[in-house]
Amino acid sequence: MKILVINCGSSSIKYSLIDIEREETLVQGIVEKIGEEHSIFRQRVQGRKVERRVKVRNHKDGLRLILDSLKNPSKGVIRDQSEISAVGHRVVHGGSDFVESTVIDDKVIETIRKYSSLAPLHNPPNLTGITILRELLPGIPHVAVFDTAFHQTMPEVAYLYPIPYEYYEKYGVRRYGFHGVSHRYVSQRAAEILGRDIRELKIITCHLGNGCSITAVDRGRSVDTSMGFTPLEGVPMGTRSGDIDPSIIQFLADVENLTLNEIYEILNKRSGLLGLSGVSNDVREIKKAADSGDHRAEIALEILAYRVKKYIGAYAAVMGGVDAIVFTAGIGENAHYIRSKICEGLGFLGVTLDEDRNRNPAEWNGVISAENSRVKVLVVPTREDLIIAKETLEAVTKAEERRKT
Ligand code: AMP
């Protein structure tokens, strides 16, 4: 059974075709710079990479290009569109309405549209992808897999902000959390690797990529997470600030004569590791600069690790302990020096890293804590495309069962 996974952004479309029984990615690709003079089409089919410049005027052109490439007689992987059994669409914001992945119908579309005001950069292009692909691939189920759904188990005490309650009631101003698909997968996978039932584990998952978020997963349920109303809250990220004193906004508006939009742009696009280091948003570049003595680069990495550590402390307190800490995504999976810095000094919690293992997690099935460490520390590569495909199948199966009963 083949499932097409689509992540439709404002100027790009990422996609994968997954063989769900074999858990294999048959094709993975991206169409970038949609609407610009030269768009880029990149695709990897079983290790073979293709890249070409094409003219892609809009998302419809882009999605047509993707479908055509999948069934290209020489380079494609399917003979006919009918081999695609379902489509899983990544949708960033499902608000409070969706606690799980859901088969899309007109009502679901309306609800996703309703949450566009909370995720103006993400939900509208997500919806564009859904609308066009329902036209191009009719007669098969399309499923919305929400970044927010996993966090819907958070208690009020974690999701309400201490601001006038009426803003929650009137506008839904609350913590939603993101990266839910990844946090759910890596926590489940960590339990599997440890040979334990997730229902008896307290896990802290650290998704550290270009966007970063930390989640407290208590017996398989998200009970708190660092991203909030939007993905701007929490630990510092590639270009996003994470937590800051909100008064800084008013202050900067006054002294720099900036509008709210300009400040929002600064906090989203020019802050975090990039803003601190002045070098890059990419940890690899920052590490190079830090190693050659650049203080700002060094302190940027220190601050990232320090703030992740603070969340680990907080979430251990929230859950009354912690059994495992899991690292994932670009930084979490690859930067051993960041993992080291984060775990440094956490001996009081029962965390002892094994530095050899930390440098070669794959050789240790991802377990990088010392044999005698009470808290297990793991590196679990996130495979968001596979997870979205699995969730898609799960949602379709559940919907069929409901229809039968
Ligand atoms: P993601 O959003 O999960 O794709 O993560 C992207 C980020 O991961 C990049 O911006 C880098 O900061 C970081 N990253 C990727 N590969 C490495 C690596 N080998 N070493 C350190 N950081 C990496």
Residues whose N, C-alpha, C, O or C-beta is under 5 A from the ligand:
A	BS01	AMP	L208 G209 N210 G211 N281 D282 V283 R284 A329 G330 I331 N334 A335
